[in-house]
């Protein structure tokens, strides 16, 4: 997994901050065209062939951060034109992702390569274990792979005692669990949105940041500046991204211009109670299993790629939906803004009539910086009727299943299992459960009857748009969870 601390992530943040600062001080229309020149000044070392090519790519990056698909742009499109279009835009546009082909490295097809660490050993396990006899030792006493015969099984790499054989992947294709990314005739990557589950893995793993999410930050700031009532709905994972208490995070959201803020853990309490009741009802009527429904990337993955498991998905809506419902009941005219670490929630929000916009942790961090808010120095806001500790713990793998468990009237009926990360192996596991549910595979003894699935390994704290290392984010989340209301069964 590509570390969150890298130059591509820093560049994305820089662009977001620059745009937002200009938007707030009213200079965006006049100065947006200069952002590429400021980021790639004369005399700086180019990333691509020349500084002018770099600036054209930066221009497209700015467009994506303004919420536009770069595929719809051409070389004559000026950035200041986009400001007017963004001002007129009433809602986010499809799709949530945009591919910057000019930035794509057009990586060669995934393959295995023998490095000069090869010792030409007597054992030659790479050669012996190759099922297609694609490896032979040449006159230079080094192993060589015949690409025409190689099937990329990786056995040569696994068996080499010197680790002299390495895998050269295509990072975005490697990361996509559902095969939604492939090369076009131009050698660059294209996304099949009919297959895509919007997990964001390609966006996170592409070292050239060619896969980009279309930001909705401009639209949110636009409503704040107009004086609209804008309500922030922040996911539990967000509390793990900033080294502050829940009270200070609430204060920071107010300092950024949000009229009010609600913890999405409130919706998680509702979600857990409903799923616990639904699970008992399903087991009583004889269902084989039920799966959780809060991870929208997982729900889309099943509906598209493992339809045999679709009937098992809980009918309960997500915590985001229930929290937005509360906000709209309080004020039907408010603008609801979900804030989380996830691209899939942006997709879910597109279809949810109660969710107006979805921001990422990266975008919230950019807004805080652009506004000049020193979060640590803010006074604590009072948190009234704090959600339960287990609801706040939805952000980590296993948290949802545990939250459902403690709400059951009879915990002994539960046989939970957790799928931690929807990589290719995770999708195979889902396929197995789909076959069990469809009856095409025998039901094993003590087969799990509650399946929790997290698209991101480790849970939401490891989402594609986090700003903190997941381990550090997890430690911070524990503090946030400990401030929650103790659960009925004493969990805290």
ZAMARGU-4260 file (C-alpha; in steps of 0.2 Angstrom, whole numbers, plus 5000, padded with zeros to 4 digits):
<rodrens>
0) 5000/5000/5000 | 5007/5017/4995 | 5011/5027/5011 | 5000/5042/5014 | 5015/5053/5015
5) 5021/5055/4998 | 5024/5069/4985 | 5008/5065/4975 | 4997/5067/4991 | 5006/5083/4996
10) 5003/5091/4978 | 4984/5087/4979 | 4983/5095/4996 | 4993/5110/4990 | 4981/5113/4975
15) 4966/5111/4986 | 4973/5124/4999 | 4977/5136/4985 | 4960/5135/4977 | 4951/5137/4993
20) 4961/5151/4999 | 4958/5161/4983 | 4939/5156/4984 | 4938/5163/5001 | 4947/5179/4998
25) 4937/5182/4981 | 4953/5181/4970 | 4950/5164/4962 | 4943/5170/4945 | 4957/5182/4943
30) 4972/5170/4949 | 4967/5152/4946 | 4976/5152/4929 | 4992/5155/4938 | 4992/5140/4950
35) 5001/5128/4937 | 5014/5141/4934 | 5017/5144/4953 | 5018/5125/4956 | 5030/5123/4942
40) 5040/5139/4941 | 5053/5143/4928 | 5070/5134/4932 | 5062/5120/4942 | 5066/5102/4937
45) 5052/5095/4927 | 5044/5078/4931 | 5040/5075/4913 | 5049/5081/4897 | 5048/5099/4901
50) 5041/5112/4912 | 5027/5117/4900 | 5021/5099/4899 | 5021/5098/4918 | 5010/5114/4918
55) 4997/5107/4907 | 4996/5092/4918 | 4994/5103/4933 | 4981/5113/4924 | 4971/5096/4923
60) 4974/5093/4941 | 4967/5110/4946 | 4951/5106/4935 | 4949/5089/4945 | 4950/5099/4961
65) 4937/5110/4955 | 4925/5095/4952 | 4927/5093/4934 | 4931/5077/4923 | 4947/5080/4914
70) 4941/5069/4900 | 4929/5083/4895 | 4943/5096/4894 | 4954/5101/4879 | 4970/5112/4877
75) 4959/5127/4874 | 4950/5126/4890 | 4955/5140/4902 | 4954/5137/4921 | 4945/5154/4924
80) 4931/5147/4913 | 4929/5133/4925 | 4926/5145/4940 | 4910/5151/4932 | 4904/5134/4928
85) 4907/5128/4945 | 4898/5143/4952 | 4883/5138/4942 | 4884/5119/4946 | 4869/5113/4957
90) 4875/5096/4962 | 4890/5084/4959 | 4892/5077/4942 | 4895/5059/4937 | 4907/5049/4938
95) 4916/5052/4955 | 4933/5048/4947 | 4942/5055/4932 | 4958/5049/4923 | 4972/5060/4918
100) 4979/5051/4904 | 4993/5063/4901 | 4999/5059/4919 | 4997/5040/4916 | 5014/5032/4915
105) 5007/5019/4902 | 5016/5006/4913 | 5021/4990/4904 | 5010/4974/4907 | 5013/4966/4924
110) 5028/4954/4923 | 5042/4945/4932 | 5060/4950/4930 | 5076/4942/4935 | 5088/4955/4943
115) 5107/4955/4943 | 5106/4947/4961 | 5103/4930/4952 | 5118/4919/4957 | 5115/4905/4944
120) 5114/4893/4958 | 5115/4874/4956 | 5098/4871/4964 | 5089/4882/4951 | 5072/4881/4960
125) 5065/4895/4948 | 5068/4884/4933 | 5063/4868/4941 | 5046/4875/4948 | 5041/4884/4933
130) 5025/4875/4926 | 5028/4882/4908 | 5047/4879/4907 | 5048/4898/4904 | 5065/4900/4913
135) 5082/4894/4908 | 5100/4899/4913 | 5109/4908/4900 | 5128/4908/4896 | 5130/4923/4908
140) 5125/4910/4922 | 5109/4921/4925 | 5091/4915/4924 | 5081/4922/4910 | 5062/4922/4908
145) 5054/4919/4891 | 5039/4931/4891 | 5030/4922/4877 | 5029/4906/4889 | 5027/4915/4906
150) 5010/4915/4914 | 5014/4926/4928 | 5011/4913/4941 | 5025/4920/4952 | 5032/4903/4957
155) 5049/4908/4951 | 5049/4923/4963 | 5043/4913/4978 | 5056/4899/4976 | 5072/4910/4973
160) 5082/4909/4988 | 5091/4926/4984 | 5075/4936/4980 | 5083/4939/4963 | 5066/4938/4954
165) 5054/4953/4956 | 5037/4957/4951 | 5034/4973/4940 | 5016/4977/4943 | 5004/4990/4935
170) 4999/4997/4952 | 4982/5003/4948 | 4977/4986/4940 | 4985/4977/4954 | 4975/4986/4967
175) 4958/4985/4958 | 4949/4970/4966 | 4936/4968/4952 | 4946/4970/4936 | 4938/4987/4932
180) 4954/4994/4925 | 4963/4990/4909 | 4974/4997/4896 | 4966/5005/4881 | 4974/5005/4863
185) 4985/5020/4868 | 4993/5009/4882 | 4985/5020/4896 | 4973/5015/4909 | 4954/5016/4907
190) 4940/5013/4920 | 4925/5003/4917 | 4912/5011/4928 | 4900/4997/4925 | 4912/4986/4935
195) 4920/4999/4947 | 4915/4998/4965 | 4923/5015/4969 | 4934/5008/4983 | 4948/5021/4978
200) 4962/5008/4978 | 4968/5014/4961 | 4967/5032/4966 | 4978/5028/4981 | 4990/5016/4973
205) 4994/5026/4957 | 5012/5034/4959 | 5008/5046/4946 | 4991/5051/4953 | 4983/5049/4936
210) 4967/5042/4945 | 4959/5057/4953 | 4943/5060/4963 | 4933/5075/4958 | 4933/5086/4973
215) 4917/5094/4980 | 4926/5106/4991 | 4922/5121/4980 | 4904/5118/4980 | 4903/5116/4999
220) 4913/5132/5002 | 4901/5141/4990 | 4886/5137/5000 | 4895/5142/5016 | 4900/5159/5008
225) 4882/5161/5003 | 4877/5160/5021 | 4867/5143/5019 | 4865/5132/5033 | 4878/5119/5030
230) 4879/5104/5042 | 4894/5093/5043 | 4891/5074/5046 | 4908/5068/5051 | 4912/5049/5051
235) 4921/5041/5066 | 4936/5038/5055 | 4938/5057/5053 | 4941/5059/5072 | 4956/5048/5070
240) 4964/5059/5057 | 4966/5074/5068 | 4976/5073/5085 | 4962/5082/5094 | 4947/5077/5105
245) 4929/5076/5099 | 4925/5093/5106 | 4939/5102/5097 | 4935/5093/5081 | 4918/5100/5083
250) 4925/5117/5086 | 4936/5116/5071 | 4921/5112/5060 | 4912/5127/5067 | 4928/5138/5063
255) 4928/5132/5045 | 4910/5139/5043 | 4899/5124/5046 | 4883/5129/5054 | 4882/5113/5064
260) 4890/5096/5065 | 4884/5079/5069 | 4894/5063/5072 | 4890/5049/5060 | 4892/5038/5075
265) 4874/5043/5079 | 4869/5035/5063 | 4880/5020/5067 | 4870/5017/5083 | 4854/5017/5073
270) 4862/5006/5060 | 4868/4993/5073 | 4851/4992/5082 | 4842/4990/5065 | 4854/4977/5059
275) 4853/4967/5076 | 4834/4966/5074 | 4835/4962/5056 | 4848/4948/5059 | 4837/4940/5072
280) 4822/4940/5060 | 4832/4933/5046 | 4839/4919/5057 | 4821/4915/5064 | 4815/4913/5046
285) 4829/4902/5041 | 4841/4912/5031 | 4859/4905/5030 | 4868/4922/5033 | 4867/4941/5033
290) 4880/4953/5029 | 4883/4970/5035 | 4878/4985/5024 | 4888/5000/5030 | 4902/4999/5017
295) 4895/5005/5001 | 4910/4998/4991 | 4906/4981/4997 | 4888/4983/4993 | 4892/4988/4975
300) 4904/4974/4974 | 4892/4961/4978 | 4878/4968/4968 | 4889/4969/4952 | 4901/4954/4954
305) 4893/4942/4967 | 4874/4943/4964 | 4872/4926/4973 | 4876/4935/4989 | 4865/4950/4986
310) 4850/4943/4995 | 4860/4942/5011 | 4865/4961/5012 | 4856/4969/5026 | 4842/4980/5021
315) 4847/4993/5034 | 4854/5009/5027 | 4871/5016/5031 | 4876/5027/5046 | 4878/5041/5034
320) 4860/5040/5028 | 4853/5039/5045 | 4863/5054/5051 | 4858/5064/5036 | 4840/5060/5040
325) 4842/5067/5057 | 4849/5083/5050 | 4835/5085/5037 | 4822/5082/5050 | 4830/5096/5060
330) 4830/5108/5045 | 4824/5101/5028 | 4833/5115/5019 | 4850/5112/5026 | 4864/5107/5016
335) 4871/5090/5022 | 4890/5087/5020 | 4896/5070/5024 | 4915/5070/5028 | 4924/5053/5028
340) 4940/5044/5022 | 4931/5035/5007 | 4928/5037/4989 | 4914/5025/4989 | 4904/5036/5001
345) 4905/5049/4987 | 4896/5037/4976 | 4883/5032/4989 | 4880/5051/4992 | 4877/5053/4973
350) 4862/5041/4975 | 4856/5047/4992 | 4843/5060/4992 | 4847/5066/5009 | 4866/5068/5006
355) 4870/5084/4996 | 4890/5083/4996 | 4903/5072/5002 | 4921/5078/5007 | 4936/5068/5011
360) 4948/5069/5026 | 4960/5077/5013 | 4948/5091/5009 | 4943/5095/5027 | 4962/5096/5031
365) 4964/5108/5016 | 4949/5119/5022 | 4956/5120/5039 | 4973/5125/5032 | 4965/5138/5020
370) 4955/5145/5034 | 4970/5147/5045 | 4962/5137/5059 | 4973/5131/5073 | 4963/5116/5079
375) 4974/5112/5094 | 4971/5130/5101 | 4952/5130/5100 | 4941/5128/5115 | 4932/5112/5117
380) 4914/5112/5111 | 4902/5102/5122 | 4897/5085/5115 | 4879/5082/5121 | 4872/5064/5120
385) 4888/5057/5113 | 4886/5041/5103 | 4890/5024/5111 | 4908/5018/5111 | 4904/5003/5099
390) 4896/5015/5086 | 4912/5026/5086 | 4921/5010/5084 | 4913/5006/5067 | 4928/5014/5059
395) 4939/4998/5062 | 4938/4981/5056 | 4927/4970/5067 | 4918/4985/5075 | 4902/4983/5065
400) 4900/4965/5070 | 4904/4968/5088 | 4891/4983/5088 | 4878/4971/5081 | 4882/4957/5093
405) 4880/4967/5109 | 4863/4973/5104 | 4856/4955/5101 | 4844/4948/5114 | 4853/4931/5112
410) 4871/4933/5107 | 4873/4914/5107 | 4865/4913/5090 | 4879/4923/5082 | 4893/4916/5072
415) 4902/4931/5065 | 4916/4932/5052 | 4926/4947/5046 | 4932/4950/5028 | 4946/4963/5031
420) 4949/4971/5014 | 4942/4968/4997 | 4957/4964/4988 | 4957/4950/4975 | 4957/4937/4989
425) 4943/4945/4998 | 4933/4944/4982 | 4936/4926/4981 | 4930/4924/4998 | 4914/4933/4994
430) 4911/4922/4979 | 4913/4907/4990 | 4899/4913/5002 | 4889/4917/4987 | 4890/4899/4981
435) 4885/4893/4999 | 4870/4905/4999 | 4865/4899/4982 | 4867/4881/4986 | 4880/4877/4973
440) 4892/4874/4987 | 4888/4863/5003 | 4886/4873/5019 | 4900/4869/5030 | 4898/4865/5048
445) 4897/4881/5059 | 4896/4892/5044 | 4896/4910/5048 | 4879/4918/5049 | 4885/4936/5050
450) 4898/4943/5038 | 4906/4960/5041 | 4915/4966/5026 | 4927/4981/5025 | 4933/4986/5008
455) 4949/4994/5016 | 4960/4983/5026 | 4960/4988/5044 | 4943/4997/5041 | 4938/5015/5037
460) 4954/5022/5046 | 4963/5015/5031 | 4952/5023/5018 | 4959/5030/5001 | 4958/5048/5007
465) 4965/5047/5024 | 4979/5059/5029 | 4987/5049/5043 | 4995/5033/5044 | 4982/5020/5048
470) 4991/5014/5063 | 4992/5031/5070 | 4975/5035/5065 | 4969/5019/5074 | 4978/5024/5090
475) 4969/5041/5089 | 4952/5033/5086 | 4954/5023/5102 | 4954/5039/5112 | 4939/5045/5103
480) 4930/5029/5106 | 4934/5030/5125 | 4925/5046/5126 | 4909/5038/5119 | 4894/5033/5130
485) 4896/5016/5137 | 4886/5003/5129 | 4872/4994/5138 | 4883/4978/5140 | 4897/4988/5147
490) 4907/4990/5131 | 4918/5005/5131
</rodrens>
